[in-house]
Amino acid sequence: MNFFEAIGAAFRNYASFGGVAKLAEYWYFILFIALVYAALFVIAIATGVIGLIVSLFLGFGGADSGAVASSAGASFASLLILTIITGLFAVATLLPFIAIHVRRMRDAGLNWWMIVLLFILAFFTFYAVLLIACAFPSRDKQFLAEQAEPESEPFSVEQSSSESSKTKTDSSFDPFA
């Protein structure tokens, strides 16, 4: 079975959880998915870099802010379109991806419920990490107040003696207090 036959077989059996998938069919389909994602990633990076370079050249070339904004907007729009295409590809290949895994596990003599167990473990691991991250206490009220009120002169180099004495030099500062 060659590359294109394997991809065709995987999509023909996109919802078939019965039967088996041989090694060639499985690995060629996984390679196909990896190549498509890699190509979309390279296109997205190239689009972002080209958009950044064009914006920089327009900005340094003395172009008006409308041209720079237009270039940035076009770059953003193309990245948005690529994100939508990637999402559609992910949705289109999700069922064939799961089906080929089930058929491959059956061919290898393993129980396909292991896939369900792995999905459940992955979900609960992600959820546990999210819960732990959300369990951290709130930040310092002084820090939040400083972040909420922007200074009138953000690039001011001068600092009065009273402001310099306000900086924390306490080595027992606890960020979780």
Secondary structure, DSSP 8 states (H G I E B T S, - for coil): --HHHHHHHHHHTTT--SS---HHHHHHHHHHHHHHHHHHHHHHHHHHHHHHHHHHHHHHTT--HHHHHHHHHHHHHHHHHHHHHHHHHHHHHHHHHHHHHHHHHHHTT--THHHHHHHHHHHHHHHHHHHHHHTS----HHHHHHHHS--S-TT-----HHHHTTS---TT--TT-
